[in-house]
Amino acid sequence: MEFTFDQADEMFRSQARAFVKAHLPQDMAERNRRGYHPLREDTRSWTRILYAHGYSGANWPAEWGGTGWSPVRQFIFDEECLLAGAPAVDTAGFKMIGPVIMTFGSEAMKREYGPRILRGEVFWGQGFSEPNAGSDLGSLSTRAERDGDEYVINGRKIWTSFVESAEMIFVLVKTDPEARQRGISMILVPREAPGVTIRPIHDIGESHSLNEVFFDDVRVPVSYLVGEEGKGWTYAKFLLENERATSAEWPRNNANLQRLRGYLQETQPDGRRLIERPGYARRLASLEVDLAALKWLTMRALYEKRGGHNHLPMGSLLKVRGSELLQKIGEFQVEALGAHGFYVYPDPLGDEQVQQRWAPGSDYAPGAMADFMYRRATTIYGGANEVQRTIIARSFLEL
Ligand SMILES: Cc1cc2nc3c(=O)[nH]c(=O)nc-3n(C[C@H](O)[C@H](O)[C@H](O)COP(=O)(O)OP(=O)(O)OC[C@H]3O[C@@H](n4cnc5c(N)ncnc54)[C@H](O)[C@@H]3O)c2cc1C
């Protein structure tokens, strides 16, 4: 298999770069270069801008209303967006539930949600994990019982990211409590449906993106069932494969490492640039090699998916390599910042005045520790890395 960036792709890169330069609002870029979670409003406006120019749905085929770009072009576009500081589009919509709906959903569901995801009108929470069902997702116990034309949902989900500002939640439920995986279905639930209660969980990085979600006699029409009853496990596996591939986050790894390189090149605490110190140079070079390997693995995965060759557990491979690299880059960022790396700068998005209270230090410092803290979770979310290693081992050993 050969992946090359030919002249046409390089021209596409120039166009993408020019587009982002012309249309990405500078204040948005400034906010997103730091390590804090993007504002939902920024993600929404950026998606609207992409849509207006025919660039929404970089990873969607043209028949779904997406760009229909080749894997190389998707890759280039994501890379250029993240490097310029654009907020990532809603992963849960574009990369998780969107492809599930467009592949397995009813025609009415496709018509309802496909265009709204592309226009940035609907954001999603992923209601899979429960207090007693994380890695062992098959043992989930949230229940959906059929009552005429409705399902009545009862149960509790946990770690539901960004649901506090989402419109919809896609939830895995048991429609047959006696069966294990074959008793699982996937249902869409409006966040504001009566009986849905959201309780925030504050994380170690002093930000809020995690939640518990309680379902108490929540009623939704049967048309909110995705595909067929009892097939939720199949759809979840399809979705998780996409989620894991996305968790490799090549564009984010690339943007973070380039920023770090810039900092090491500019900073001279004792008259000598940090990048000239052998320990720093060696460590940077080693991360750059890892990044290059991740780039080619990501490209290979994109091509294999398009060609329908899914014989390797690519999602798991990408998840392990990408998540661990994000953590290694984060550790280096924090250490290179010295004393300023250990200060958790408050999120400037929460309070307009807060920026003035930042401790002195490099412009590079705010957000570094917050991102480092959040990225501790990359080896857990999307399926813990220990479990991914078992999947990889089983596949290679043909167990
Ligand atoms: C920041 C963050 C965001 C998240 N966002 C979401 C979200 O939006 N929606 C959602 O549904 N979930 C979300 N999750 C939940 C996430 O998917 C689970 O935390 C993850 O699947 C692990 O499940 P668990 O927490 O129950 O841990 P457990 O499954 O209890 O695992 C605990 C430890 O045991 C190890 N372990 C478990 N089983 C095995 C095994 N078979 N072999 C080897 N080791 C094993 C794990 O690797 C882990 O180290 C999020 C989690 C985090 C931290």
Ligand as a Chemical Component Dictionary entry (heavy atoms), coordinates in Angstrom:
data_LIG
# 
_chem_comp.id                   LIG 
_chem_comp.type                 NON-POLYMER 
_chem_comp.pdbx_formal_charge   0 
_chem_comp.three_letter_code    LIG 
# 
loop_
_chem_comp_atom.comp_id 
_chem_comp_atom.atom_id 
_chem_comp_atom.alt_atom_id 
_chem_comp_atom.type_symbol 
_chem_comp_atom.charge 
_chem_comp_atom.model_Cartn_x 
_chem_comp_atom.model_Cartn_y 
_chem_comp_atom.model_Cartn_z 
_chem_comp_atom.pdbx_ordinal 
LIG C1  C1  C 0 -12.317 11.634 30.659 1  
LIG C2  C2  C 0 -13.251 10.493 30.384 2  
LIG C3  C3  C 0 -14.275 10.685 29.467 3  
LIG C4  C4  C 0 -15.197 9.658  29.233 4  
LIG N1  N1  N 0 -16.252 9.901  28.405 5  
LIG C5  C5  C 0 -17.200 8.946  28.259 6  
LIG C6  C6  C 0 -18.396 9.227  27.502 7  
LIG O1  O1  O 0 -18.581 10.332 26.958 8  
LIG N2  N2  N 0 -19.334 8.263  27.420 9  
LIG C7  C7  C 0 -19.186 7.038  27.998 10 
LIG O2  O2  O 0 -20.065 6.196  27.837 11 
LIG N3  N3  N 0 -18.061 6.737  28.728 12 
LIG C8  C8  C 0 -17.094 7.670  28.876 13 
LIG N4  N4  N 0 -15.966 7.395  29.636 14 
LIG C9  C9  C 0 -15.874 6.113  30.319 15 
LIG C10 C10 C 0 -14.814 5.190  29.762 16 
LIG O3  O3  O 0 -15.202 4.637  28.527 17 
LIG C11 C11 C 0 -14.563 4.121  30.832 18 
LIG O4  O4  O 0 -13.984 4.772  31.946 19 
LIG C12 C12 C 0 -13.646 3.025  30.344 20 
LIG O5  O5  O 0 -14.300 2.232  29.385 21 
LIG C13 C13 C 0 -13.166 2.127  31.506 22 
LIG O6  O6  O 0 -14.242 1.670  32.254 23 
LIG P1  P1  P 0 -14.295 1.861  33.845 24 
LIG O7  O7  O 0 -14.028 3.285  34.175 25 
LIG O8  O8  O 0 -15.562 1.261  34.343 26 
LIG O9  O9  O 0 -13.062 1.035  34.414 27 
LIG P2  P2  P 0 -12.981 -0.526 34.607 28 
LIG O10 O10 O 0 -13.579 -1.232 33.463 29 
LIG O11 O11 O 0 -13.498 -0.863 35.975 30 
LIG O12 O12 O 0 -11.426 -0.746 34.577 31 
LIG C14 C14 C 0 -10.587 -0.415 35.683 32 
LIG C15 C15 C 0 -9.189  -0.902 35.361 33 
LIG O13 O13 O 0 -9.186  -2.300 35.159 34 
LIG C16 C16 C 0 -8.621  -2.630 33.886 35 
LIG N5  N5  N 0 -9.378  -3.709 33.253 36 
LIG C17 C17 C 0 -10.710 -3.855 33.202 37 
LIG N6  N6  N 0 -11.053 -4.945 32.494 38 
LIG C18 C18 C 0 -9.875  -5.511 32.071 39 
LIG C19 C19 C 0 -9.542  -6.634 31.277 40 
LIG N7  N7  N 0 -10.502 -7.410 30.757 41 
LIG N8  N8  N 0 -8.244  -6.888 31.026 42 
LIG C20 C20 C 0 -7.264  -6.097 31.537 43 
LIG N9  N9  N 0 -7.518  -4.998 32.300 44 
LIG C21 C21 C 0 -8.791  -4.707 32.566 45 
LIG C22 C22 C 0 -8.764  -1.369 33.041 46 
LIG O14 O14 O 0 -7.811  -1.291 32.052 47 
LIG C23 C23 C 0 -8.622  -0.275 34.068 48 
LIG O15 O15 O 0 -7.246  0.007  34.268 49 
LIG C24 C24 C 0 -15.036 8.402  29.884 50 
LIG C25 C25 C 0 -13.980 8.213  30.785 51 
LIG C26 C26 C 0 -13.111 9.239  31.038 52 
LIG C27 C27 C 0 -12.011 8.992  32.041 53 
# 
loop_
_chem_comp_bond.comp_id 
_chem_comp_bond.atom_id_1 
_chem_comp_bond.atom_id_2 
_chem_comp_bond.value_order 
_chem_comp_bond.pdbx_ordinal 
LIG C1  C2  SING 1  
LIG C2  C3  SING 2  
LIG C2  C26 DOUB 3  
LIG C3  C4  DOUB 4  
LIG C4  N1  SING 5  
LIG C4  C24 SING 6  
LIG N1  C5  DOUB 7  
LIG C5  C6  SING 8  
LIG C5  C8  SING 9  
LIG C6  O1  DOUB 10 
LIG C6  N2  SING 11 
LIG N2  C7  SING 12 
LIG C7  O2  DOUB 13 
LIG C7  N3  SING 14 
LIG N3  C8  DOUB 15 
LIG C8  N4  SING 16 
LIG N4  C9  SING 17 
LIG N4  C24 SING 18 
LIG C9  C10 SING 19 
LIG C10 O3  SING 20 
LIG C10 C11 SING 21 
LIG C11 O4  SING 22 
LIG C11 C12 SING 23 
LIG C12 O5  SING 24 
LIG C12 C13 SING 25 
LIG C13 O6  SING 26 
LIG O6  P1  SING 27 
LIG P1  O7  DOUB 28 
LIG P1  O8  SING 29 
LIG P1  O9  SING 30 
LIG O9  P2  SING 31 
LIG P2  O10 DOUB 32 
LIG P2  O11 SING 33 
LIG P2  O12 SING 34 
LIG O12 C14 SING 35 
LIG C14 C15 SING 36 
LIG C15 O13 SING 37 
LIG C15 C23 SING 38 
LIG O13 C16 SING 39 
LIG C16 N5  SING 40 
LIG C16 C22 SING 41 
LIG N5  C17 SING 42 
LIG N5  C21 SING 43 
LIG C17 N6  DOUB 44 
LIG N6  C18 SING 45 
LIG C18 C19 SING 46 
LIG C18 C21 DOUB 47 
LIG C19 N7  SING 48 
LIG C19 N8  DOUB 49 
LIG N8  C20 SING 50 
LIG C20 N9  DOUB 51 
LIG N9  C21 SING 52 
LIG C22 O14 SING 53 
LIG C22 C23 SING 54 
LIG C23 O15 SING 55 
LIG C24 C25 DOUB 56 
LIG C25 C26 SING 57 
LIG C26 C27 SING 58 
# 
